[in-house]
Amino acid sequence: MSTETKKDVFYSDVLVRFSHCDPAGIIFYPHYFVMFNGLVEDWFNHALGIDYAGFITNRRMGLPMVNIQCDFVAPSKIGEVITLTLQVERIGNSSLKLKVHALFENQIRITALLTLCVNSFETGRAVPFPDDLRSRLVDFQQGRLDHPWRSA
């Protein structure tokens, strides 16, 4: 996997901090899941142009991860800056499948498939994507959005 900028991929660099690591100095695997959630928030804010905090607090909707499939390929170590990448695999009625990688110097450290589901805080149940969000998801998936989040 190359970090060459593609129009349908969101990129975010993350410093591996002491707080992410186990005593061996490598990322303790549950911290990747927290990083993935941060990646989704950054993707909303910077690529989709939808305020994630507003989506949660004003619209009263969430995007919990309902399924995660991971392959841990190689460890990431304290002090490294890893690049997280996000690509839309599938857009359903109320669910979304994302392909995520963590890379260091173009080497894959982890691959994951995340399934997120839009739910209403009022009902606690899945709801269809709001039209504006669906439109932005499709635009991103088809590479129609500019890349203000990463220079080529």
C-alpha positions in Angstrom: 0.0 0.0 0.0 1.4 3.3 -1.0 0.7 6.6 0.7 0.6 8.3 -2.7 -2.4 10.6 -2.4 -5.6 9.2 -4.0 -8.8 11.1 -4.3 -10.9 8.4 -2.6 -8.6 7.9 0.5 -8.4 10.0 3.6 -5.1 10.2 5.3 -4.2 11.1 8.9 -0.8 11.0 10.6 -0.6 9.9 14.2 2.3 10.0 16.6 2.6 6.8 18.6 2.8 8.0 22.1 3.9 6.5 25.4 0.2 6.3 26.4 -0.5 4.0 23.4 2.1 1.5 24.2 2.6 -1.6 26.4 5.8 -2.2 28.4 7.6 -3.4 25.3 7.1 0.0 23.6 4.6 -1.2 21.0 1.0 -0.1 20.5 -1.3 -2.1 22.8 -3.8 -3.3 20.2 -7.0 -1.8 21.8 -5.5 1.7 21.2 -5.9 1.2 17.5 -9.7 1.1 17.9 -9.6 4.5 19.7 -7.4 5.8 16.8 -9.9 4.4 14.3 -12.7 6.4 16.0 -10.5 9.5 15.9 -9.8 8.8 12.2 -13.6 8.7 11.5 -14.1 12.0 13.4 -11.3 13.7 11.4 -12.6 12.3 8.2 -16.1 13.8 8.9 -14.6 17.2 9.9 -11.9 17.6 7.2 -12.9 15.5 4.2 -16.7 15.3 4.3 -17.1 18.8 5.7 -19.7 17.6 8.3 -19.1 18.7 11.9 -18.8 15.4 13.8 -19.5 16.9 17.2 -22.6 18.6 15.7 -23.8 15.4 14.2 -23.7 13.8 17.7 -24.9 16.7 19.8 -27.3 18.6 17.5 -28.7 15.8 15.3 -28.6 13.3 18.1 -27.2 10.6 15.9 -24.2 8.3 16.4 -22.0 6.1 14.2 -21.0 3.2 16.4 -18.7 0.5 15.1 -20.8 -2.6 15.0 -18.2 -4.9 13.5 -14.4 -4.7 13.3 -12.2 -7.2 11.4 -8.4 -6.7 11.9 -5.2 -8.2 10.8 -2.2 -7.1 12.9 0.7 -7.4 10.4 3.6 -5.7 12.3 4.0 -3.8 15.5 4.1 0.0 15.7 6.5 1.5 18.2 6.7 4.5 20.4 7.9 7.6 18.6 6.9 6.5 15.1 4.5 8.6 13.1 2.0 6.2 11.5 -0.3 7.1 8.7 -3.9 6.0 9.0 -5.8 5.6 5.8 -9.6 5.4 5.3 -11.5 4.3 2.2 -15.2 3.7 1.7 -15.9 0.1 0.7 -19.7 0.1 0.8 -22.6 2.5 1.6 -25.8 0.8 2.7 -29.1 2.2 3.9 -27.9 2.8 7.4 -24.5 1.1 7.5 -21.1 1.9 6.1 -18.1 -0.3 5.6 -14.7 1.3 5.7 -11.3 -0.1 4.8 -8.5 1.2 7.1 -4.8 0.8 7.1 -2.0 1.9 9.5 1.2 2.4 7.6 4.8 3.3 8.6 7.2 4.1 5.8 4.8 2.6 3.3 4.7 -0.7 5.3 1.4 -2.0 6.4 1.2 -2.4 10.2 -2.6 -3.2 10.4 -5.5 -3.6 8.1 -9.1 -3.4 9.2 -12.6 -3.4 7.9 -14.9 -1.3 10.1 -18.7 -1.5 9.8 -20.5 1.6 11.2 -24.2 2.0 11.6 -26.1 5.3 11.9 -28.4 5.3 14.9 -30.8 7.7 16.5 -30.1 8.6 20.1 -33.9 9.1 20.6 -34.9 5.6 19.5 -31.6 3.7 20.0 -32.2 2.1 16.6 -30.6 2.2 13.2 -31.8 5.0 10.9 -31.1 5.7 7.2 -28.2 8.1 6.4 -29.4 11.7 6.3 -29.4 12.9 2.7 -26.6 15.4 3.1 -24.3 12.8 4.7 -25.2 10.1 2.0 -24.4 12.7 -0.7 -21.0 13.5 0.9 -20.2 9.8 1.4 -20.9 9.0 -2.3 -18.9 12.1 -3.4 -15.9 10.9 -1.3 -16.2 7.3 -2.5 -16.2 8.4 -6.1 -13.2 10.8 -5.6 -15.2 14.0 -6.2 -14.0 15.8 -3.1 -10.9 18.0 -2.9 -8.1 17.1 -0.6 -7.7 19.9 1.8 -6.4 17.4 4.5 -3.3 16.3 2.7 -1.1 17.8 0.0 0.0 15.7 -2.9 
